[in-house]
Amino acid sequence: MTHPFLDLPPLTAGHFAAIERRVARLLATEQDVVITQGEALLPLEGCIRGGARPGSTALNVVTGPYGQTFGNWLRDCGAQVVDLAVPFHTAVTAGQVAEALAEHPEIDFVSLVHAEAATGNTNPVAEIGEVVRAHGALFMLDAVASVGAEPLLPDAWGVDLCVIGAQKAMGGPAGVSAVSVSARAWERIAANPSAPRRSYLSLLDWKERWIDGGRTALPHAPAQLEMLGLEACVARIEDEGLETVMARHASAAAATRAGAVALGGLEPYVHEARDAAPVATTLRAPAGTDAAALVAAALAADPALPLVAGGGALSKEMIRVNHYGADATRGAVLSSLAALGAALTDAGRQVDIEAARRAVSETWPSR
Protein backbone atom coordinates (compact mmCIF):
# COMPACT_ATOMS: atom_id res chain seq x y z
CA MET A 1 0.00 0.00 0.00
CA THR A 2 1.09 3.55 -0.64
CA HIS A 3 0.12 6.51 1.47
CA PRO A 4 1.39 10.13 1.44
CA PHE A 5 2.41 9.79 5.10
CA LEU A 6 4.42 6.62 4.56
CA ASP A 7 7.79 5.70 3.00
CA LEU A 8 9.04 9.27 3.06
CA PRO A 9 12.70 9.94 2.30
CA PRO A 10 14.81 10.82 5.35
CA LEU A 11 14.76 14.44 6.47
CA THR A 12 18.27 15.70 5.90
CA ALA A 13 20.26 17.86 8.29
CA GLY A 14 20.15 20.65 5.70
CA HIS A 15 16.37 20.50 5.48
CA PHE A 16 16.07 20.48 9.28
CA ALA A 17 18.36 23.52 9.54
CA ALA A 18 16.37 25.35 6.86
CA ILE A 19 13.18 24.89 8.88
CA GLU A 20 14.98 26.26 11.94
CA ARG A 21 15.96 29.35 9.98
CA ARG A 22 12.34 29.94 8.94
CA VAL A 23 11.20 29.65 12.55
CA ALA A 24 13.91 32.14 13.55
CA ARG A 25 12.60 34.60 10.95
CA LEU A 26 9.08 34.15 12.29
CA LEU A 27 10.39 35.17 15.73
CA ALA A 28 12.59 37.96 14.32
CA THR A 29 15.42 36.52 16.39
CA GLU A 30 19.18 36.32 15.94
CA GLN A 31 19.41 33.86 18.81
CA ASP A 32 19.95 30.15 18.34
CA VAL A 33 16.72 28.31 17.58
CA VAL A 34 16.40 24.65 18.52
CA ILE A 35 13.46 22.66 17.16
CA THR A 36 12.59 20.04 19.75
CA GLN A 37 10.98 16.78 18.79
CA GLY A 38 7.92 16.77 21.01
CA GLU A 39 5.06 18.85 22.38
CA ALA A 40 6.03 22.20 23.91
CA LEU A 41 6.09 20.86 27.47
CA LEU A 42 9.36 19.18 26.45
CA PRO A 43 11.39 22.39 25.86
CA LEU A 44 9.55 24.21 28.65
CA GLU A 45 10.69 21.63 31.17
CA GLY A 46 14.13 21.52 29.56
CA CYS A 47 14.47 25.31 29.91
CA ILE A 48 13.51 25.25 33.57
CA ARG A 49 15.70 22.29 34.48
CA GLY A 50 18.58 23.86 32.60
CA GLY A 51 18.15 27.44 33.76
CA ALA A 52 17.23 26.89 37.41
CA ARG A 53 19.58 25.24 39.85
CA PRO A 54 19.57 24.18 43.51
CA GLY A 55 19.84 27.19 45.79
CA SER A 56 18.80 29.72 43.16
CA THR A 57 15.68 31.85 43.50
CA ALA A 58 13.05 32.04 40.78
CA LEU A 59 10.13 34.37 40.26
CA ASN A 60 7.25 32.37 38.80
CA VAL A 61 4.38 34.45 37.46
CA VAL A 62 1.08 32.59 37.71
CA THR A 63 -1.75 33.84 35.51
CA GLY A 64 -3.15 30.39 34.68
CA PRO A 65 -2.53 26.66 35.00
CA TYR A 66 0.77 26.58 33.10
CA GLY A 67 2.33 28.99 35.55
CA GLN A 68 1.36 26.58 38.30
CA THR A 69 3.12 23.75 36.44
CA PHE A 70 6.29 25.82 36.08
CA GLY A 71 6.37 26.44 39.82
CA ASN A 72 6.26 22.71 40.49
CA TRP A 73 9.17 22.08 38.11
CA LEU A 74 11.20 24.91 39.65
CA ARG A 75 10.74 23.51 43.14
CA ASP A 76 11.69 20.08 41.88
CA CYS A 77 14.96 21.62 40.64
CA GLY A 78 15.75 22.75 44.18
CA ALA A 79 15.12 26.44 43.51
CA GLN A 80 13.45 28.73 45.99
CA VAL A 81 10.29 29.89 44.26
CA VAL A 82 8.53 33.21 44.66
CA ASP A 83 5.08 32.84 43.12
CA LEU A 84 3.51 36.04 41.82
CA ALA A 85 -0.09 34.96 41.34
CA VAL A 86 -2.78 37.25 39.99
CA PRO A 87 -6.47 36.48 39.44
CA PHE A 88 -7.03 34.55 36.24
CA HIS A 89 -9.47 37.21 34.98
CA THR A 90 -6.67 39.75 34.62
CA ALA A 91 -3.02 40.08 33.56
CA VAL A 92 0.13 40.69 35.56
CA THR A 93 1.71 44.14 35.29
CA ALA A 94 5.33 45.19 34.93
CA GLY A 95 4.91 47.11 38.19
CA GLN A 96 3.94 43.95 40.05
CA VAL A 97 6.96 42.14 38.63
CA ALA A 98 9.25 45.05 39.55
CA GLU A 99 7.91 45.04 43.10
CA ALA A 100 8.53 41.30 43.46
CA LEU A 101 12.07 41.66 42.14
CA ALA A 102 12.77 44.54 44.52
CA GLU A 103 11.51 42.49 47.47
CA HIS A 104 13.69 39.55 46.44
CA PRO A 105 16.90 40.89 44.85
CA GLU A 106 18.34 37.36 44.83
CA ILE A 107 15.95 36.30 42.04
CA ASP A 108 17.94 35.14 39.00
CA PHE A 109 15.26 33.37 36.93
CA VAL A 110 11.81 34.57 35.85
CA SER A 111 9.17 32.39 34.18
CA LEU A 112 6.09 33.80 32.49
CA VAL A 113 3.35 32.67 30.13
CA HIS A 114 2.62 35.16 27.34
CA ALA A 115 -0.95 34.18 26.44
CA GLU A 116 -2.87 31.76 28.66
CA ALA A 117 -5.29 30.05 26.30
CA ALA A 118 -6.78 28.15 29.22
CA THR A 119 -7.92 31.31 30.99
CA GLY A 120 -8.04 33.74 28.08
CA ASN A 121 -5.60 36.37 29.33
CA THR A 122 -2.35 37.73 27.88
CA ASN A 123 0.52 39.46 29.63
CA PRO A 124 2.49 42.59 28.60
CA VAL A 125 5.81 40.91 27.87
CA ALA A 126 7.57 43.93 26.38
CA GLU A 127 7.15 45.97 29.57
CA ILE A 128 7.93 43.03 31.83
CA GLY A 129 11.03 42.22 29.80
CA GLU A 130 12.44 45.70 30.49
CA VAL A 131 12.03 45.18 34.21
CA VAL A 132 13.58 41.70 34.18
CA ARG A 133 16.49 42.84 32.01
CA ALA A 134 17.23 45.73 34.37
CA HIS A 135 17.26 43.29 37.30
CA GLY A 136 19.62 40.91 35.47
CA ALA A 137 17.57 37.72 35.81
CA LEU A 138 17.22 35.10 33.10
CA PHE A 139 13.82 35.43 31.43
CA MET A 140 11.88 32.39 30.17
CA LEU A 141 8.68 32.88 28.18
CA ASP A 142 6.01 30.37 27.23
CA ALA A 143 4.78 31.75 23.90
CA VAL A 144 3.06 28.58 22.70
CA ALA A 145 -0.37 30.22 22.43
CA SER A 146 0.77 33.68 21.38
CA VAL A 147 3.07 32.93 18.44
CA GLY A 148 1.28 33.90 15.25
CA ALA A 149 -1.59 35.54 17.12
CA GLU A 150 0.05 38.63 18.58
CA PRO A 151 3.44 40.36 18.42
CA LEU A 152 6.29 38.21 19.73
CA LEU A 153 9.78 39.71 19.69
CA PRO A 154 12.10 37.79 22.02
CA ASP A 155 15.26 39.72 21.09
CA ALA A 156 13.70 43.17 21.43
CA TRP A 157 11.97 42.20 24.68
CA GLY A 158 15.00 40.64 26.37
CA VAL A 159 13.62 37.09 26.42
CA ASP A 160 16.41 34.57 27.00
CA LEU A 161 14.37 31.39 26.49
CA CYS A 162 11.30 31.66 24.27
CA VAL A 163 9.31 28.47 23.72
CA ILE A 164 6.75 28.11 20.95
CA GLY A 165 4.47 25.35 19.71
CA ALA A 166 2.79 24.95 16.36
CA GLN A 167 -0.63 23.69 17.42
CA LYS A 168 -2.54 26.88 18.16
CA ALA A 169 -2.39 30.09 16.09
CA MET A 170 0.16 28.59 13.71
CA GLY A 171 -2.32 25.85 12.82
CA GLY A 172 0.32 23.12 12.81
CA PRO A 173 1.00 19.83 14.59
CA ALA A 174 1.23 19.48 18.36
CA GLY A 175 4.16 17.08 18.27
CA VAL A 176 6.91 19.58 17.48
CA SER A 177 8.07 22.76 19.22
CA ALA A 178 10.97 25.19 19.30
CA VAL A 179 12.93 27.40 21.66
CA SER A 180 15.12 30.41 21.00
CA VAL A 181 18.11 30.54 23.34
CA SER A 182 20.18 33.64 24.08
CA ALA A 183 23.95 33.54 24.57
CA ARG A 184 23.38 34.43 28.22
CA ALA A 185 21.02 31.48 28.62
CA TRP A 186 23.55 29.09 27.08
CA GLU A 187 26.15 30.31 29.58
CA ARG A 188 23.76 29.85 32.50
CA ILE A 189 22.76 26.34 31.43
CA ALA A 190 26.37 25.29 30.79
CA ALA A 191 27.35 26.50 34.28
CA ASN A 192 24.52 24.56 35.94
CA PRO A 193 25.80 21.15 37.12
CA SER A 194 22.18 20.02 37.52
CA ALA A 195 21.18 20.84 33.93
CA PRO A 196 20.04 17.76 31.99
CA ARG A 197 22.74 16.11 29.93
CA ARG A 198 22.56 13.03 27.72
CA SER A 199 18.81 13.41 28.06
CA TYR A 200 15.82 14.17 25.86
CA LEU A 201 15.35 17.26 28.09
CA SER A 202 18.86 18.51 27.40
CA LEU A 203 19.21 21.69 25.39
CA LEU A 204 22.98 21.42 25.84
CA ASP A 205 22.98 18.16 23.91
CA TRP A 206 21.44 19.98 20.96
CA LYS A 207 23.99 22.81 21.25
CA GLU A 208 27.01 20.57 21.50
CA ARG A 209 25.98 17.93 18.98
CA TRP A 210 24.03 20.07 16.50
CA ILE A 211 24.71 23.81 16.72
CA ASP A 212 28.40 23.70 17.65
CA GLY A 213 28.97 21.10 14.96
CA GLY A 214 27.68 23.42 12.28
CA ARG A 215 24.27 21.75 12.00
CA THR A 216 25.64 19.03 9.75
CA ALA A 217 24.65 15.92 11.73
CA LEU A 218 21.37 15.51 13.60
CA PRO A 219 21.69 14.01 17.09
CA HIS A 220 18.83 11.60 16.41
CA ALA A 221 16.23 10.76 13.80
CA PRO A 222 13.82 13.71 13.45
CA ALA A 223 10.06 13.43 13.73
CA GLN A 224 9.56 13.45 9.99
CA LEU A 225 5.84 14.20 9.65
CA GLU A 226 5.84 16.81 12.42
CA MET A 227 8.80 18.63 10.88
CA LEU A 228 7.09 18.72 7.50
CA GLY A 229 3.92 19.96 9.20
CA LEU A 230 5.87 22.70 10.95
CA GLU A 231 7.45 23.75 7.68
CA ALA A 232 4.04 23.84 6.01
CA CYS A 233 2.40 26.01 8.66
CA VAL A 234 5.35 28.45 8.68
CA ALA A 235 5.10 28.64 4.89
CA ARG A 236 1.38 29.36 5.13
CA ILE A 237 2.02 32.22 7.57
CA GLU A 238 4.72 33.58 5.26
CA ASP A 239 2.30 33.46 2.33
CA GLU A 240 -0.57 35.13 4.18
CA GLY A 241 1.73 37.55 5.97
CA LEU A 242 2.35 37.52 9.72
CA GLU A 243 0.68 40.90 10.23
CA THR A 244 -2.43 39.64 8.43
CA VAL A 245 -2.54 36.46 10.52
CA MET A 246 -2.23 38.45 13.75
CA ALA A 247 -4.92 40.90 12.61
CA ARG A 248 -7.26 38.00 11.88
CA HIS A 249 -6.79 36.65 15.42
CA ALA A 250 -7.30 40.10 16.95
CA SER A 251 -10.51 40.55 14.96
CA ALA A 252 -11.78 37.14 16.06
CA ALA A 253 -11.18 38.01 19.70
CA ALA A 254 -12.82 41.43 19.48
CA ALA A 255 -15.83 40.08 17.59
CA THR A 256 -16.33 37.17 20.00
CA ARG A 257 -16.19 39.46 22.99
CA ALA A 258 -18.61 41.98 21.48
CA GLY A 259 -20.96 39.27 20.24
CA ALA A 260 -21.06 37.49 23.61
CA VAL A 261 -21.92 40.71 25.44
CA ALA A 262 -24.68 41.50 22.94
CA LEU A 263 -26.02 37.96 23.15
CA GLY A 264 -26.78 38.30 26.85
CA GLY A 265 -26.35 35.70 29.54
CA LEU A 266 -22.59 35.44 29.03
CA GLU A 267 -19.93 37.71 30.48
CA PRO A 268 -16.28 37.96 29.42
CA TYR A 269 -14.21 36.07 31.98
CA VAL A 270 -11.26 38.44 31.47
CA HIS A 271 -12.59 41.78 32.67
CA GLU A 272 -10.57 44.18 30.52
CA ALA A 273 -10.32 43.78 26.75
CA ARG A 274 -6.66 44.86 26.84
CA ASP A 275 -5.88 41.80 28.99
CA ALA A 276 -7.74 39.37 26.71
CA ALA A 277 -5.73 36.94 24.58
CA PRO A 278 -6.34 36.91 20.82
CA VAL A 279 -6.29 33.09 20.66
CA ALA A 280 -9.23 32.32 22.92
CA THR A 281 -12.10 34.20 24.51
CA THR A 282 -13.24 32.89 27.87
CA LEU A 283 -16.82 33.51 28.98
CA ARG A 284 -18.53 33.14 32.34
CA ALA A 285 -21.72 31.09 32.20
CA PRO A 286 -24.83 32.51 33.90
CA ALA A 287 -25.29 31.72 37.57
CA GLY A 288 -27.26 28.55 38.02
CA THR A 289 -26.10 27.00 34.75
CA ASP A 290 -23.34 24.51 34.11
CA ALA A 291 -20.76 25.64 31.55
CA ALA A 292 -19.84 22.08 30.58
CA ALA A 293 -23.50 21.24 29.95
CA LEU A 294 -23.95 24.35 27.79
CA VAL A 295 -20.87 23.47 25.74
CA ALA A 296 -22.07 19.89 25.33
CA ALA A 297 -25.44 21.14 24.09
CA ALA A 298 -23.79 23.54 21.63
CA LEU A 299 -21.48 20.83 20.30
CA ALA A 300 -24.36 18.41 19.90
CA ALA A 301 -25.59 20.66 17.09
CA ASP A 302 -22.12 21.03 15.52
CA PRO A 303 -19.22 19.00 16.97
CA ALA A 304 -16.70 20.95 14.86
CA LEU A 305 -17.22 24.22 16.73
CA PRO A 306 -14.13 25.46 18.64
CA LEU A 307 -15.89 25.35 22.02
CA VAL A 308 -14.68 23.76 25.26
CA ALA A 309 -15.53 24.14 28.92
CA GLY A 310 -12.93 25.40 31.34
CA GLY A 311 -10.56 22.88 32.84
CA GLY A 312 -10.73 21.47 36.34
CA ALA A 313 -12.55 23.65 38.83
CA LEU A 314 -13.49 26.08 36.05
CA SER A 315 -15.54 23.51 34.13
CA LYS A 316 -18.82 24.59 35.72
CA GLU A 317 -18.40 28.32 35.13
CA MET A 318 -16.10 28.92 32.14
CA ILE A 319 -16.76 28.53 28.41
CA ARG A 320 -13.84 28.93 26.04
CA VAL A 321 -14.10 29.88 22.37
CA ASN A 322 -10.83 28.75 20.77
CA HIS A 323 -10.71 31.09 17.77
CA TYR A 324 -7.16 30.31 16.70
CA GLY A 325 -5.55 28.95 13.57
CA ALA A 326 -8.19 27.81 11.09
CA ASP A 327 -10.93 28.96 13.49
CA ALA A 328 -9.81 32.57 13.56
CA THR A 329 -12.59 33.39 11.13
CA ARG A 330 -15.77 35.42 11.18
CA GLY A 331 -17.79 32.32 10.34
CA ALA A 332 -16.42 30.33 13.28
CA VAL A 333 -17.19 33.20 15.65
CA LEU A 334 -20.76 33.58 14.37
CA SER A 335 -21.44 29.84 14.48
CA SER A 336 -20.04 29.51 17.99
CA LEU A 337 -22.16 32.33 19.36
CA ALA A 338 -25.29 31.06 17.60
CA ALA A 339 -24.79 27.58 19.09
CA LEU A 340 -24.20 28.99 22.56
CA GLY A 341 -27.28 31.16 22.18
CA ALA A 342 -29.38 28.14 21.26
CA ALA A 343 -28.00 26.18 24.23
CA LEU A 344 -28.82 29.06 26.58
CA THR A 345 -32.34 29.30 25.16
CA ASP A 346 -32.87 25.59 25.76
CA ALA A 347 -31.66 26.12 29.33
CA GLY A 348 -34.40 28.72 29.85
CA ARG A 349 -32.28 31.84 29.44
CA GLN A 350 -33.27 34.85 27.37
CA VAL A 351 -30.73 35.77 24.70
CA ASP A 352 -30.66 37.90 21.57
CA ILE A 353 -28.91 35.98 18.81
CA GLU A 354 -29.63 38.67 16.24
CA ALA A 355 -28.00 41.31 18.44
CA ALA A 356 -24.94 39.07 18.72
CA ARG A 357 -24.77 38.77 14.92
CA ARG A 358 -25.00 42.54 14.54
CA ALA A 359 -22.25 43.06 17.10
CA VAL A 360 -19.95 40.64 15.27
CA SER A 361 -20.70 42.32 11.93
CA GLU A 362 -20.00 45.77 13.35
CA THR A 363 -16.78 44.63 14.98
CA TRP A 364 -15.58 42.48 12.09
CA PRO A 365 -17.27 43.59 8.85
CA SER A 366 -17.44 41.06 6.03
CA ARG A 367 -15.47 41.82 2.88
Salt bridges, closest charged atoms under 4 A:
GLU20 OE1 - ARG215 NE 2.95
ASP32 OD1 - ARG215 NH2 3.84
GLU45 OE2 - ARG49 NE 2.67
ASP76 OD2 - ARG49 NH2 2.82
ASP83 OD2 - ARG75 NH2 2.43
GLU106 OE2 - HIS104 ND1 3.56
ASP108 OD2 - ARG53 NH2 3.49
GLU150 OE1 - HIS114 NE2 3.41
ASP160 OD2 - ARG184 NH2 2.74
ASP212 OD1 - LYS207 NZ 2.94
GLU231 OE2 - HIS15 NE2 3.00
GLU231 OE2 - ARG22 NH1 3.82
GLU238 OE1 - ARG22 NH2 2.58
GLU238 OE2 - ARG25 NH2 3.99
GLU240 OE2 - ARG248 NE 3.03
GLU272 OE1 - ARG274 NH1 3.62
ASP275 OD1 - ARG274 NE 3.99
ASP290 OD2 - LYS316 NZ 3.43
GLU317 OE1 - ARG284 NH1 2.54
GLU354 OE1 - ARG357 NH1 3.34
